Amino acid sequence: MCLTAGVSTDADFGGAHQIDDFDGWCGATAQCRVGNPMNDNACGCPAGFDEMISLRSIRLPCDSTEAGTNLVLCGNKDVPIAAFGGAYQLDDFEPLCRVANPWTTACSCPEGTTDHSYRIMVDGAAGLYGSTAHLCLP
C-alpha cells in the first residue's frame, strides 16, 4: 500500500486518511489526525474515488481517556483491480460484519485478491472488544 504523490483516474486505490472522534485529541491539530497523501494531505478522497471504506478502531489512552478513530480507505471499483480490492471489518461479537466490502457487498475479498487481516480494538454495545480489519490486495 505504499503510494506515490500522484493519482490517476485509471487507478483503483486513492490513498487513505485517519479521522478521530474528537477534535484535537491527543496532540492532533484537528479531527483529521493523518491526511491522505494522494489528496494533498487533506482528510478526504481524491476526485473519482467514491468508495470510502471507514474501518473503526479505538486509540489507547494518552490523556487518561480512550477515543475512537476511523481509517478511511479510498477506492475506485469501476476500474480493474490492480492494487486494491477493497476492505472490510469483522467484529468478535454479533453482528460480526461491521463494515462490508463495496467490491463484494459482503465481509469478503473479491476473487483474485488475498485477505490481509489486522487485529484492532473497537467499541460497541458489548463495550470494548476485538475486531479485525481486512485489506484485499492482489
Helices and strands as residue ranges (DSSP letters): E 13-20, G 25-27, E 32-34, G 37-39, E 51-59, E 67-75, E 87-91, E 97-99, E 114-124, E 127-137
